[in-house]
Amino acid sequence: MNYRHAYHAGNFADVVKHLALVALLSHLKKKDKGFRVIDTHAGRGLYDLAGDEAARTGEAAQGIARLRALIPHDGYPESLKTYLDLVQSAGEGRYPGSPLIAARLLRPQDRLIAIEKHAEEFAVLSSVLSPYRTATAEQADGYARLAALLPPPERRGLVLIDPPYEAPDEFARVGAAVGGALRRFATGIYLIWFPVKSKSEVDRFCGEIVAAGAAKALRIDTEVEAKANIKEKIGDKERLARAGIIVVNPPYGFADEMNTAFSIVATPLAARTELAWLAGES
Ligand code: SAM
């Protein structure tokens, strides 16, 4: 295993993904009926921004750290206020990952299954989630477990698919996983993260998600410090400058909520965001 999210936690891509996660969870909480969250690639749940990994890339410094000066007020969309509160309550120099964000927002009738394959990450994840009775951490392959866990007994839910994209076939695996998942649970909400290293590869991937049966799908791309070259060299590492999410079955009002939130965070992040309907609405 090479990928460690600790190098990237709290970067611009995490901010966008986690803002979307908070907005989708808030929507699901509008009804009393419980729902299930399945986080197929959960990571460790809590990151130390003062640690070596974060310091080596400086990604959090150019991401979440730039939002510290924002003071949430009534003019902010609820999702942005909630996200900023969650980050602040994780503690000074710490950043909450997707499973901790979900665990913090669930009600007693809701459930979270957070899946992480790698032992070291899983050990931390288990301890981070241990205070939350509604959350379960599993050490397993997220794709295999997703197929087994759908449809959820509640018939309401959100699936977050956020792999490291280290393997050359990761886009294909995500496409296949979403296809299988939609056949089992067509009404679920899916939040899928992806890096943009090759525009044609990502466009093809988005086409596959629609072809897999997504009747309604929104794509949101974010680019930081727009450059002709999409990658920037940091030592021997390449820093990602463009990333995206696809939301399948986004709830009504989600695109507007995201637009408003991005209009507030775009300037401090020096980011540009583009929303496009891949299927439905527009
Ligand atoms: N979702 C997390 C968040 O937003 O805080 C970040 C996840 S990180 C991008 C991807 C994680 O997937 C890594 O912790 C990696 O160890 C884990 N992973 C890699 N392959 C996996 C697999 N097949 N099943 C489950 N987890 C996997």
Residues whose N, C-alpha, C, O or C-beta is under 5 A from the ligand:
A	BS01	SAM	Y3 H5 T40 H41 A42 G43 G97 S98 I115 E116 K117 H118 E121 A140 D141 G142 Y143 D162 P163 P164
